[in-house]
Every structure is written in structure tokens, then in C-alpha cells.
Amino acid sequence: METLEFIIYPDGRVKEMVTGVIGRSCEEVTRKIEAQLGNVVSRESTSEYYAQQTQQSSLAETQNQVSYSDWG
């Protein structure tokens, strides 16, 4: 389930948290919102941000294993 959470501080700062979005697509989800809010001061990536890269390398390893077994 995709979730966007915003915390608005009394001084006007906004903290945005995205959960349930795998890989870099979270940047696409928040791009327009961030443009309206102003300057992004900092960004922290979660493990979900890197999850897609891990899955791709696992898939590549699996494909290599399959192609080697076909030679045998």
C-alpha cells in the first residue's frame, strides 16, 4: 500500500515520508508536490528505494544460472 505522510512544523518546514513505493518511482510520486512546497533541504532514502536494484541483480544472477545449466 502506497502512503505519503506529511508533518508540518510550526516554523513552516514540511517533512514528507513515502512508504510502499519501490525504487526510484517515489521521486516521480513526490516531484510535483515538492515543486509546490519549495526547496528540498535534505533527502533520506529508505531500504525500499534500493529494493528494485537488489531485485534486478538477483534476476540477472538467476538468468545466468539458467543459461549455464542449459549448456550441460
All heavy atoms as a GROMACS GRO file, in nm:
protein
  570
    1MET      N    1   0.083  -0.118   0.000
    1MET     CA    2   0.000   0.000   0.000
    1MET      C    3   0.089   0.125   0.000
    1MET      O    4   0.177   0.138   0.082
    1MET     CB    5  -0.089  -0.001   0.124
    1MET     CG    6  -0.180   0.115   0.134
    1MET     SD    7  -0.291   0.084   0.272
    1MET     CE    8  -0.358   0.242   0.293
    2GLU      N    9   0.068   0.212  -0.095
    2GLU     CA   10   0.147   0.335  -0.105
    2GLU      C   11   0.091   0.439  -0.009
    2GLU      O   12  -0.029   0.462  -0.003
    2GLU     CB   13   0.142   0.390  -0.246
    2GLU     CG   14   0.204   0.296  -0.347
    2GLU     CD   15   0.190   0.346  -0.489
    2GLU    OE1   16   0.130   0.454  -0.510
    2GLU    OE2   17   0.236   0.277  -0.579
    3THR      N   18   0.182   0.501   0.068
    3THR     CA   19   0.141   0.601   0.166
    3THR      C   20   0.234   0.721   0.160
    3THR      O   21   0.356   0.704   0.154
    3THR     CB   22   0.146   0.542   0.309
    3THR    OG1   23   0.068   0.423   0.313
    3THR    CG2   24   0.094   0.640   0.411
    4LEU      N   25   0.176   0.839   0.161
    4LEU     CA   26   0.253   0.963   0.174
    4LEU      C   27   0.210   1.028   0.304
    4LEU      O   28   0.090   1.044   0.329
    4LEU     CB   29   0.223   1.059   0.058
    4LEU     CG   30   0.294   1.023  -0.071
    4LEU    CD1   31   0.196   0.960  -0.166
    4LEU    CD2   32   0.353   1.146  -0.129
    5GLU      N   33   0.306   1.062   0.387
    5GLU     CA   34   0.277   1.125   0.516
    5GLU      C   35   0.352   1.257   0.521
    5GLU      O   36   0.469   1.265   0.484
    5GLU     CB   37   0.324   1.033   0.630
    5GLU     CG   38   0.298   1.089   0.766
    5GLU     CD   39   0.344   0.995   0.877
    5GLU    OE1   40   0.372   0.876   0.850
    5GLU    OE2   41   0.352   1.042   0.991
    6PHE      N   42   0.283   1.361   0.568
    6PHE     CA   43   0.342   1.494   0.579
    6PHE      C   44   0.332   1.541   0.723
    6PHE      O   45   0.226   1.531   0.784
    6PHE     CB   46   0.270   1.594   0.489
    6PHE     CG   47   0.282   1.562   0.343
    6PHE    CD1   48   0.187   1.482   0.280
    6PHE    CD2   49   0.389   1.609   0.269
    6PHE    CE1   50   0.198   1.452   0.145
    6PHE    CE2   51   0.400   1.578   0.135
    6PHE     CZ   52   0.305   1.500   0.073
    7ILE      N   53   0.443   1.592   0.774
    7ILE     CA   54   0.444   1.657   0.904
    7ILE      C   55   0.479   1.803   0.878
    7ILE      O   56   0.582   1.832   0.818
    7ILE     CB   57   0.548   1.593   0.999
    7ILE    CG1   58   0.515   1.446   1.021
    7ILE    CG2   59   0.554   1.671   1.130
    7ILE    CD1   60   0.620   1.369   1.099
    8ILE      N   61   0.392   1.892   0.920
    8ILE     CA   62   0.414   2.036   0.902
    8ILE      C   63   0.449   2.096   1.037
    8ILE      O   64   0.370   2.092   1.131
    8ILE     CB   65   0.289   2.104   0.843
    8ILE    CG1   66   0.250   2.036   0.711
    8ILE    CG2   67   0.314   2.253   0.823
    8ILE    CD1   68   0.118   2.078   0.654
    9TYR      N   69   0.569   2.150   1.047
    9TYR     CA   70   0.620   2.207   1.171
    9TYR      C   71   0.575   2.352   1.185
    9TYR      O   72   0.545   2.418   1.085
    9TYR     CB   73   0.773   2.198   1.175
    9TYR     CG   74   0.822   2.055   1.179
    9TYR    CD1   75   0.862   1.989   1.063
    9TYR    CD2   76   0.829   1.985   1.299
    9TYR    CE1   77   0.906   1.858   1.067
    9TYR    CE2   78   0.874   1.855   1.304
    9TYR     CZ   79   0.912   1.791   1.188
    9TYR     OH   80   0.956   1.661   1.192
   10PRO      N   81   0.571   2.403   1.309
   10PRO     CA   82   0.526   2.541   1.332
   10PRO      C   83   0.608   2.646   1.256
   10PRO      O   84   0.557   2.751   1.219
   10PRO     CB   85   0.543   2.560   1.483
   10PRO     CG   86   0.534   2.423   1.540
   10PRO     CD   87   0.593   2.333   1.434
   11ASP      N   88   0.735   2.616   1.227
   11ASP     CA   89   0.820   2.712   1.155
   11ASP      C   90   0.802   2.704   1.003
   11ASP      O   91   0.870   2.773   0.928
   11ASP     CB   92   0.966   2.696   1.193
   11ASP     CG   93   1.024   2.560   1.154
   11ASP    OD1   94   0.952   2.478   1.096
   11ASP    OD2   95   1.144   2.538   1.183
   12GLY      N   96   0.710   2.618   0.955
   12GLY     CA   97   0.682   2.609   0.812
   12GLY      C   98   0.751   2.496   0.740
   12GLY      O   99   0.720   2.466   0.625
   13ARG      N  100   0.846   2.430   0.805
   13ARG     CA  101   0.913   2.316   0.742
   13ARG      C  102   0.814   2.202   0.725
   13ARG      O  103   0.721   2.186   0.804
   13ARG     CB  104   1.029   2.264   0.828
   13ARG     CG  105   1.148   2.356   0.835
   13ARG     CD  106   1.257   2.301   0.926
   13ARG     NE  107   1.208   2.291   1.064
   13ARG     CZ  108   1.211   2.180   1.138
   13ARG    NH1  109   1.264   2.069   1.090
   13ARG    NH2  110   1.163   2.179   1.261
   14VAL      N  111   0.833   2.124   0.620
   14VAL     CA  112   0.746   2.009   0.593
   14VAL      C  113   0.834   1.886   0.579
   14VAL      O  114   0.931   1.885   0.504
   14VAL     CB  115   0.664   2.029   0.464
   14VAL    CG1  116   0.580   1.906   0.434
   14VAL    CG2  117   0.578   2.153   0.474
   15LYS      N  118   0.799   1.782   0.654
   15LYS     CA  119   0.868   1.654   0.641
   15LYS      C  120   0.775   1.561   0.567
   15LYS      O  121   0.659   1.544   0.604
   15LYS     CB  122   0.902   1.597   0.779
   15LYS     CG  123   0.976   1.466   0.773
   15LYS     CD  124   1.013   1.417   0.912
   15LYS     CE  125   1.090   1.288   0.906
   15LYS     NZ  126   1.128   1.243   1.041
   16GLU      N  127   0.826   1.501   0.461
   16GLU     CA  128   0.747   1.413   0.376
   16GLU      C  129   0.806   1.272   0.385
   16GLU      O  130   0.926   1.253   0.372
   16GLU     CB  131   0.758   1.465   0.233
   16GLU     CG  132   0.701   1.378   0.128
   16GLU     CD  133   0.733   1.431  -0.010
   16GLU    OE1  134   0.848   1.473  -0.035
   16GLU    OE2  135   0.642   1.430  -0.092
   17MET      N  136   0.719   1.173   0.408
   17MET     CA  137   0.764   1.035   0.417
   17MET      C  138   0.680   0.951   0.321
   17MET      O  139   0.558   0.960   0.320
   17MET     CB  140   0.751   0.983   0.559
   17MET     CG  141   0.846   1.052   0.655
   17MET     SD  142   0.822   1.004   0.826
   17MET     CE  143   0.676   1.100   0.865
   18VAL      N  144   0.748   0.870   0.241
   18VAL     CA  145   0.682   0.785   0.143
   18VAL      C  146   0.710   0.640   0.180
   18VAL      O  147   0.825   0.603   0.202
   18VAL     CB  148   0.734   0.813   0.000
   18VAL    CG1  149   0.666   0.723  -0.101
   18VAL    CG2  150   0.716   0.959  -0.036
   19THR      N  151   0.605   0.559   0.187
   19THR     CA  152   0.623   0.417   0.214
   19THR      C  153   0.542   0.338   0.113
   19THR      O  154   0.443   0.386   0.059
   19THR     CB  155   0.578   0.378   0.358
   19THR    OG1  156   0.443   0.420   0.376
   19THR    CG2  157   0.666   0.443   0.462
   20GLY      N  158   0.586   0.217   0.087
   20GLY     CA  159   0.514   0.128  -0.003
   20GLY      C  160   0.543   0.151  -0.150
   20GLY      O  161   0.477   0.096  -0.236
   21VAL      N  162   0.644   0.234  -0.180
   21VAL     CA  163   0.681   0.260  -0.320
   21VAL      C  164   0.823   0.207  -0.338
   21VAL      O  165   0.915   0.249  -0.269
   21VAL     CB  166   0.676   0.412  -0.353
   21VAL    CG1  167   0.717   0.436  -0.496
   21VAL    CG2  168   0.536   0.467  -0.326
   22ILE      N  169   0.840   0.116  -0.432
   22ILE     CA  170   0.969   0.051  -0.453
   22ILE      C  171   1.050   0.127  -0.558
   22ILE      O  172   0.997   0.168  -0.661
   22ILE     CB  173   0.949  -0.094  -0.500
   22ILE    CG1  174   0.866  -0.173  -0.398
   22ILE    CG2  175   1.083  -0.164  -0.524
   22ILE    CD1  176   0.926  -0.186  -0.262
   23GLY      N  177   1.178   0.142  -0.531
   23GLY     CA  178   1.270   0.202  -0.628
   23GLY      C  179   1.254   0.353  -0.640
   23GLY      O  180   1.201   0.420  -0.553
   24ARG      N  181   1.302   0.405  -0.751
   24ARG     CA  182   1.304   0.548  -0.774
   24ARG      C  183   1.168   0.607  -0.808
   24ARG      O  184   1.154   0.727  -0.824
   24ARG     CB  185   1.403   0.582  -0.885
   24ARG     CG  186   1.544   0.555  -0.845
   24ARG     CD  187   1.639   0.598  -0.954
   24ARG     NE  188   1.771   0.612  -0.895
   24ARG     CZ  189   1.865   0.685  -0.946
   24ARG    NH1  190   1.846   0.749  -1.058
   24ARG    NH2  191   1.981   0.694  -0.887
   25SER      N  192   1.068   0.525  -0.823
   25SER     CA  193   0.936   0.577  -0.858
   25SER      C  194   0.881   0.668  -0.750
   25SER      O  195   0.793   0.749  -0.777
   25SER     CB  196   0.839   0.463  -0.889
   25SER     OG  197   0.823   0.379  -0.778
   26CYS      N  198   0.935   0.660  -0.627
   26CYS     CA  199   0.890   0.751  -0.522
   26CYS      C  200   0.923   0.896  -0.558
   26CYS      O  201   0.848   0.988  -0.523
   26CYS     CB  202   0.951   0.713  -0.387
   26CYS     SG  203   1.129   0.726  -0.379
   27GLU      N  204   1.031   0.917  -0.631
   27GLU     CA  205   1.066   1.052  -0.674
   27GLU      C  206   0.963   1.106  -0.771
   27GLU      O  207   0.929   1.224  -0.767
   27GLU     CB  208   1.205   1.054  -0.737
   27GLU     CG  209   1.316   1.023  -0.638
   27GLU     CD  210   1.452   1.009  -0.704
   27GLU    OE1  211   1.460   1.004  -0.829
   27GLU    OE2  212   1.551   1.001  -0.631
   28GLU      N  213   0.912   1.021  -0.857
   28GLU     CA  214   0.808   1.063  -0.951
   28GLU      C  215   0.678   1.097  -0.878
   28GLU      O  216   0.610   1.192  -0.914
   28GLU     CB  217   0.782   0.952  -1.053
   28GLU     CG  218   0.900   0.923  -1.143
   28GLU     CD  219   0.878   0.800  -1.230
   28GLU    OE1  220   0.761   0.762  -1.250
   28GLU    OE2  221   0.978   0.742  -1.274
   29VAL      N  222   0.647   1.019  -0.776
   29VAL     CA  223   0.524   1.040  -0.698
   29VAL      C  224   0.528   1.175  -0.628
   29VAL      O  225   0.427   1.244  -0.620
   29VAL     CB  226   0.506   0.926  -0.594
   29VAL    CG1  227   0.396   0.957  -0.496
   29VAL    CG2  228   0.481   0.794  -0.664
   30THR      N  229   0.643   1.215  -0.579
   30THR     CA  230   0.653   1.337  -0.497
   30THR      C  231   0.702   1.461  -0.572
   30THR      O  232   0.699   1.570  -0.515
   30THR     CB  233   0.747   1.311  -0.378
   30THR    OG1  234   0.877   1.278  -0.427
   30THR    CG2  235   0.694   1.200  -0.288
   31ARG      N  236   0.743   1.447  -0.695
   31ARG     CA  237   0.804   1.558  -0.769
   31ARG      C  238   0.715   1.683  -0.773
   31ARG      O  239   0.759   1.793  -0.740
   31ARG     CB  240   0.840   1.514  -0.912
   31ARG     CG  241   0.911   1.622  -0.991
   31ARG     CD  242   0.959   1.572  -1.126
   31ARG     NE  243   1.065   1.474  -1.102
   31ARG     CZ  244   1.069   1.353  -1.158
   31ARG    NH1  245   0.977   1.316  -1.242
   31ARG    NH2  246   1.167   1.270  -1.131
   32LYS      N  247   0.590   1.670  -0.811
   32LYS     CA  248   0.501   1.785  -0.823
   32LYS      C  249   0.470   1.848  -0.686
   32LYS      O  250   0.461   1.969  -0.674
   32LYS     CB  251   0.371   1.746  -0.893
   32LYS     CG  252   0.390   1.718  -1.040
   32LYS     CD  253   0.260   1.683  -1.107
   32LYS     CE  254   0.282   1.651  -1.255
   32LYS     NZ  255   0.157   1.614  -1.322
   33ILE      N  256   0.456   1.763  -0.586
   33ILE     CA  257   0.429   1.813  -0.451
   33ILE      C  258   0.548   1.894  -0.401
   33ILE      O  259   0.533   2.004  -0.348
   33ILE     CB  260   0.399   1.696  -0.354
   33ILE    CG1  261   0.271   1.626  -0.397
   33ILE    CG2  262   0.388   1.745  -0.211
   33ILE    CD1  263   0.246   1.494  -0.329
   34GLU      N  264   0.669   1.841  -0.419
   34GLU     CA  265   0.790   1.911  -0.375
   34GLU      C  266   0.808   2.042  -0.449
   34GLU      O  267   0.853   2.141  -0.391
   34GLU     CB  268   0.912   1.821  -0.392
   34GLU     CG  269   0.912   1.704  -0.296
   34GLU     CD  270   1.023   1.605  -0.323
   34GLU    OE1  271   1.096   1.621  -0.424
   34GLU    OE2  272   1.037   1.510  -0.244
   35ALA      N  273   0.771   2.047  -0.576
   35ALA     CA  274   0.782   2.171  -0.653
   35ALA      C  275   0.692   2.279  -0.594
   35ALA      O  276   0.728   2.397  -0.592
   35ALA     CB  277   0.746   2.144  -0.799
   36GLN      N  278   0.576   2.240  -0.544
   36GLN     CA  279   0.484   2.336  -0.486
   36GLN      C  280   0.526   2.378  -0.345
   36GLN      O  281   0.501   2.491  -0.304
   36GLN     CB  282   0.342   2.278  -0.481
   36GLN     CG  283   0.282   2.253  -0.617
   36GLN     CD  284   0.263   2.382  -0.695
   36GLN    OE1  285   0.216   2.481  -0.642
   36GLN    NE2  286   0.304   2.382  -0.821
   37LEU      N  287   0.592   2.288  -0.273
   37LEU     CA  288   0.633   2.319  -0.136
   37LEU      C  289   0.755   2.410  -0.130
   37LEU      O  290   0.770   2.487  -0.035
   37LEU     CB  291   0.661   2.190  -0.058
   37LEU     CG  292   0.540   2.104  -0.026
   37LEU    CD1  293   0.584   1.972   0.036
   37LEU    CD2  294   0.446   2.178   0.068
   38GLY      N  295   0.844   2.399  -0.226
   38GLY     CA  296   0.964   2.482  -0.224
   38GLY      C  297   1.090   2.399  -0.232
   38GLY      O  298   1.090   2.288  -0.285
   39ASN      N  299   1.199   2.452  -0.177
   39ASN     CA  300   1.330   2.387  -0.184
   39ASN      C  301   1.335   2.261  -0.097
   39ASN      O  302   1.291   2.264   0.018
   39ASN     CB  303   1.441   2.482  -0.138
   39ASN     CG  304   1.457   2.598  -0.232
   39ASN    OD1  305   1.426   2.589  -0.350
   39ASN    ND2  306   1.504   2.710  -0.179
   40VAL      N  307   1.390   2.155  -0.153
   40VAL     CA  308   1.416   2.034  -0.076
   40VAL      C  309   1.550   2.053  -0.007
   40VAL      O  310   1.653   2.072  -0.072
   40VAL     CB  311   1.418   1.909  -0.166
   40VAL    CG1  312   1.457   1.786  -0.085
   40VAL    CG2  313   1.284   1.890  -0.234
   41VAL      N  314   1.548   2.050   0.127
   41VAL     CA  315   1.671   2.075   0.204
   41VAL      C  316   1.751   1.947   0.220
   41VAL      O  317   1.873   1.948   0.211
   41VAL     CB  318   1.635   2.135   0.342
   41VAL    CG1  319   1.759   2.152   0.428
   41VAL    CG2  320   1.564   2.268   0.324
   42SER      N  321   1.684   1.836   0.241
   42SER     CA  322   1.755   1.708   0.254
   42SER      C  323   1.664   1.595   0.210
   42SER      O  324   1.542   1.609   0.206
   42SER     CB  325   1.803   1.686   0.397
   42SER     OG  326   1.693   1.664   0.483
   43ARG      N  327   1.726   1.482   0.179
   43ARG     CA  328   1.651   1.365   0.134
   43ARG      C  329   1.721   1.242   0.193
   43ARG      O  330   1.843   1.228   0.183
   43ARG     CB  331   1.650   1.360  -0.018
   43ARG     CG  332   1.573   1.243  -0.074
   43ARG     CD  333   1.560   1.251  -0.225
   43ARG     NE  334   1.451   1.345  -0.254
   43ARG     CZ  335   1.455   1.439  -0.346
   43ARG    NH1  336   1.561   1.454  -0.420
   43ARG    NH2  337   1.353   1.518  -0.367
   44GLU      N  338   1.644   1.153   0.252
   44GLU     CA  339   1.696   1.028   0.305
   44GLU      C  340   1.626   0.913   0.233
   44GLU      O  341   1.504   0.905   0.236
   44GLU     CB  342   1.670   1.018   0.455
   44GLU     CG  343   1.746   1.119   0.538
   44GLU     CD  344   1.715   1.106   0.686
   44GLU    OE1  345   1.685   0.994   0.732
   44GLU    OE2  346   1.720   1.208   0.754
   45SER      N  347   1.702   0.826   0.173
   45SER     CA  348   1.644   0.712   0.102
   45SER      C  349   1.624   0.596   0.199
   45SER      O  350   1.708   0.570   0.284
   45SER     CB  351   1.737   0.668  -0.011
   45SER     OG  352   1.754   0.773  -0.102
   46THR      N  353   1.512   0.529   0.185
   46THR     CA  354   1.483   0.412   0.268
   46THR      C  355   1.529   0.285   0.196
   46THR      O  356   1.571   0.289   0.081
   46THR     CB  357   1.332   0.401   0.296
   46THR    OG1  358   1.265   0.378   0.172
   46THR    CG2  359   1.278   0.528   0.361
   47SER      N  360   1.515   0.173   0.263
   47SER     CA  361   1.552   0.045   0.202
   47SER      C  362   1.464   0.015   0.081
   47SER      O  363   1.507  -0.052  -0.012
   47SER     CB  364   1.544  -0.068   0.304
   47SER     OG  365   1.413  -0.078   0.356
   48GLU      N  366   1.340   0.066   0.081
   48GLU     CA  367   1.251   0.045  -0.034
   48GLU      C  368   1.306   0.111  -0.160
   48GLU      O  369   1.284   0.063  -0.270
   48GLU     CB  370   1.112   0.100  -0.004
   48GLU     CG  371   1.037   0.020   0.101
   48GLU     CD  372   0.903   0.081   0.136
   48GLU    OE1  373   0.891   0.205   0.134
   48GLU    OE2  374   0.811   0.004   0.164
   49TYR      N  375   1.378   0.221  -0.145
   49TYR     CA  376   1.437   0.292  -0.258
   49TYR      C  377   1.538   0.201  -0.330
   49TYR      O  378   1.547   0.198  -0.450
   49TYR     CB  379   1.505   0.419  -0.210
   49TYR     CG  380   1.574   0.498  -0.318
   49TYR    CD1  381   1.504   0.588  -0.396
   49TYR    CD2  382   1.711   0.485  -0.341
   49TYR    CE1  383   1.566   0.662  -0.496
   49TYR    CE2  384   1.774   0.558  -0.439
   49TYR     CZ  385   1.701   0.646  -0.516
   49TYR     OH  386   1.763   0.719  -0.615
   50TYR      N  387   1.613   0.124  -0.252
   50TYR     CA  388   1.717   0.038  -0.308
   50TYR      C  389   1.666  -0.102  -0.342
   50TYR      O  390   1.736  -0.179  -0.405
   50TYR     CB  391   1.834   0.026  -0.209
   50TYR     CG  392   1.899   0.160  -0.182
   50TYR    CD1  393   1.874   0.229  -0.064
   50TYR    CD2  394   1.982   0.219  -0.277
   50TYR    CE1  395   1.932   0.352  -0.040
   50TYR    CE2  396   2.040   0.342  -0.254
   50TYR     CZ  397   2.015   0.408  -0.135
   50TYR     OH  398   2.071   0.531  -0.112
   51ALA      N  399   1.546  -0.135  -0.303
   51ALA     CA  400   1.493  -0.271  -0.323
   51ALA      C  401   1.490  -0.311  -0.470
   51ALA      O  402   1.523  -0.423  -0.503
   51ALA     CB  403   1.353  -0.282  -0.263
   52GLN      N  404   1.456  -0.222  -0.559
   52GLN     CA  405   1.447  -0.255  -0.701
   52GLN      C  406   1.584  -0.296  -0.756
   52GLN      O  407   1.594  -0.390  -0.831
   52GLN     CB  408   1.392  -0.135  -0.779
   52GLN     CG  409   1.368  -0.166  -0.925
   52GLN     CD  410   1.304  -0.048  -0.996
   52GLN    OE1  411   1.314   0.065  -0.952
   52GLN    NE2  412   1.239  -0.074  -1.106
   53GLN      N  413   1.689  -0.225  -0.715
   53GLN     CA  414   1.822  -0.258  -0.763
   53GLN      C  415   1.863  -0.398  -0.718
   53GLN      O  416   1.920  -0.472  -0.793
   53GLN     CB  417   1.922  -0.154  -0.711
   53GLN     CG  418   1.899  -0.017  -0.769
   53GLN     CD  419   1.988   0.087  -0.706
   53GLN    OE1  420   2.056   0.061  -0.606
   53GLN    NE2  421   1.987   0.207  -0.760
   54THR      N  422   1.829  -0.436  -0.597
   54THR     CA  423   1.862  -0.568  -0.546
   54THR      C  424   1.787  -0.675  -0.623
   54THR      O  425   1.844  -0.777  -0.660
   54THR     CB  426   1.825  -0.579  -0.396
   54THR    OG1  427   1.895  -0.476  -0.327
   54THR    CG2  428   1.861  -0.713  -0.339
   55GLN      N  429   1.660  -0.652  -0.652
   55GLN     CA  430   1.581  -0.750  -0.726
   55GLN      C  431   1.636  -0.768  -0.867
   55GLN      O  432   1.641  -0.878  -0.917
   55GLN     CB  433   1.435  -0.705  -0.733
   55GLN     CG  434   1.366  -0.710  -0.599
   55GLN     CD  435   1.228  -0.646  -0.602
   55GLN    OE1  436   1.187  -0.589  -0.703
   55GLN    NE2  437   1.156  -0.655  -0.493
   56GLN      N  438   1.681  -0.661  -0.931
   56GLN     CA  439   1.734  -0.671  -1.066
   56GLN      C  440   1.861  -0.755  -1.068
   56GLN      O  441   1.878  -0.839  -1.155
   56GLN     CB  442   1.763  -0.532  -1.123
   56GLN     CG  443   1.638  -0.456  -1.158
   56GLN     CD  444   1.668  -0.315  -1.205
   56GLN    OE1  445   1.780  -0.267  -1.191
   56GLN    NE2  446   1.569  -0.247  -1.257
   57SER      N  447   1.951  -0.734  -0.972
   57SER     CA  448   2.074  -0.812  -0.972
   57SER      C  449   2.045  -0.958  -0.941
   57SER      O  450   2.109  -1.047  -0.995
   57SER     CB  451   2.177  -0.753  -0.875
   57SER     OG  452   2.127  -0.754  -0.743
   58SER      N  453   1.948  -0.986  -0.856
   58SER     CA  454   1.910  -1.125  -0.829
   58SER      C  455   1.855  -1.190  -0.955
   58SER      O  456   1.883  -1.304  -0.984
   58SER     CB  457   1.805  -1.130  -0.718
   58SER     OG  458   1.858  -1.083  -0.598
   59LEU      N  459   1.777  -1.116  -1.031
   59LEU     CA  460   1.722  -1.168  -1.155
   59LEU      C  461   1.834  -1.198  -1.254
   59LEU      O  462   1.834  -1.302  -1.317
   59LEU     CB  463   1.624  -1.066  -1.216
   59LEU     CG  464   1.560  -1.105  -1.348
   59LEU    CD1  465   1.479  -1.233  -1.334
   59LEU    CD2  466   1.472  -0.992  -1.398
   60ALA      N  467   1.933  -1.111  -1.264
   60ALA     CA  468   2.045  -1.133  -1.354
   60ALA      C  469   2.123  -1.259  -1.314
   60ALA      O  470   2.161  -1.338  -1.400
   60ALA     CB  471   2.137  -1.011  -1.356
   61GLU      N  472   2.143  -1.277  -1.184
   61GLU     CA  473   2.214  -1.396  -1.138
   61GLU      C  474   2.135  -1.522  -1.171
   61GLU      O  475   2.190  -1.622  -1.214
   61GLU     CB  476   2.237  -1.388  -0.986
   61GLU     CG  477   2.339  -1.283  -0.948
   61GLU     CD  478   2.348  -1.265  -0.797
   61GLU    OE1  479   2.295  -1.351  -0.724
   61GLU    OE2  480   2.408  -1.167  -0.754
   62THR      N  481   2.003  -1.517  -1.155
   62THR     CA  482   1.918  -1.632  -1.186
   62THR      C  483   1.924  -1.662  -1.335
   62THR      O  484   1.935  -1.778  -1.375
   62THR     CB  485   1.772  -1.603  -1.145
   62THR    OG1  486   1.770  -1.572  -1.006
   62THR    CG2  487   1.683  -1.722  -1.171
   63GLN      N  488   1.920  -1.560  -1.419
   63GLN     CA  489   1.926  -1.581  -1.562
   63GLN      C  490   2.059  -1.643  -1.602
   63GLN      O  491   2.064  -1.731  -1.687
   63GLN     CB  492   1.903  -1.449  -1.638
   63GLN     CG  493   1.761  -1.400  -1.628
   63GLN     CD  494   1.744  -1.262  -1.688
   63GLN    OE1  495   1.841  -1.188  -1.705
   63GLN    NE2  496   1.621  -1.224  -1.716
   64ASN      N  497   2.168  -1.599  -1.539
   64ASN     CA  498   2.299  -1.657  -1.569
   64ASN      C  499   2.304  -1.803  -1.529
   64ASN      O  500   2.356  -1.886  -1.602
   64ASN     CB  501   2.410  -1.580  -1.497
   64ASN     CG  502   2.437  -1.446  -1.561
   64ASN    OD1  503   2.401  -1.423  -1.676
   64ASN    ND2  504   2.498  -1.356  -1.486
   65GLN      N  505   2.248  -1.839  -1.415
   65GLN     CA  506   2.248  -1.976  -1.369
   65GLN      C  507   2.169  -2.064  -1.466
   65GLN      O  508   2.210  -2.174  -1.498
   65GLN     CB  509   2.190  -1.986  -1.228
   65GLN     CG  510   2.279  -1.924  -1.123
   65GLN     CD  511   2.212  -1.918  -0.988
   65GLN    OE1  512   2.095  -1.954  -0.972
   65GLN    NE2  513   2.285  -1.871  -0.888
   66VAL      N  514   2.057  -2.015  -1.512
   66VAL     CA  515   1.974  -2.091  -1.606
   66VAL      C  516   2.050  -2.113  -1.738
   66VAL      O  517   2.052  -2.222  -1.791
   66VAL     CB  518   1.839  -2.020  -1.632
   66VAL    CG1  519   1.764  -2.085  -1.745
   66VAL    CG2  520   1.757  -2.020  -1.504
   67SER      N  521   2.114  -2.009  -1.789
   67SER     CA  522   2.184  -2.024  -1.916
   67SER      C  523   2.301  -2.121  -1.904
   67SER      O  524   2.327  -2.197  -1.995
   67SER     CB  525   2.232  -1.888  -1.968
   67SER     OG  526   2.327  -1.831  -1.882
   68TYR      N  527   2.370  -2.125  -1.790
   68TYR     CA  528   2.478  -2.221  -1.772
   68TYR      C  529   2.426  -2.363  -1.765
   68TYR      O  530   2.484  -2.454  -1.819
   68TYR     CB  531   2.559  -2.190  -1.645
   68TYR     CG  532   2.642  -2.065  -1.655
   68TYR    CD1  533   2.636  -1.967  -1.557
   68TYR    CD2  534   2.727  -2.044  -1.763
   68TYR    CE1  535   2.713  -1.852  -1.568
   68TYR    CE2  536   2.803  -1.930  -1.773
   68TYR     CZ  537   2.796  -1.834  -1.676
   68TYR     OH  538   2.870  -1.721  -1.685
   69SER      N  539   2.311  -2.383  -1.700
   69SER     CA  540   2.258  -2.519  -1.689
   69SER      C  541   2.209  -2.570  -1.824
   69SER      O  542   2.205  -2.689  -1.846
   69SER     CB  543   2.145  -2.524  -1.585
   69SER     OG  544   2.035  -2.448  -1.630
   70ASP      N  545   2.173  -2.480  -1.915
   70ASP     CA  546   2.130  -2.523  -2.048
   70ASP      C  547   2.248  -2.580  -2.130
   70ASP      O  548   2.227  -2.657  -2.222
   70ASP     CB  549   2.069  -2.405  -2.125
   70ASP     CG  550   1.933  -2.365  -2.067
   70ASP    OD1  551   1.873  -2.445  -1.994
   70ASP    OD2  552   1.890  -2.252  -2.094
   71TRP      N  553   2.371  -2.542  -2.096
   71TRP     CA  554   2.487  -2.589  -2.171
   71TRP      C  555   2.516  -2.736  -2.141
   71TRP      O  556   2.574  -2.805  -2.221
   71TRP     CB  557   2.611  -2.509  -2.134
   71TRP     CG  558   2.607  -2.366  -2.177
   71TRP    CD1  559   2.510  -2.301  -2.246
   71TRP    CD2  560   2.707  -2.269  -2.153
   71TRP    NE1  561   2.542  -2.170  -2.265
   71TRP    CE2  562   2.663  -2.148  -2.208
   71TRP    CE3  563   2.830  -2.270  -2.089
   71TRP    CZ2  564   2.738  -2.030  -2.202
   71TRP    CZ3  565   2.902  -2.153  -2.083
   71TRP    CH2  566   2.857  -2.036  -2.139
   72GLY      N  567   2.481  -2.777  -2.020
   72GLY     CA  568   2.523  -2.903  -1.968
   72GLY      C  569   2.466  -3.022  -2.028
   72GLY      O  570   2.508  -3.125  -2.053
   0.00000   0.00000   0.00000
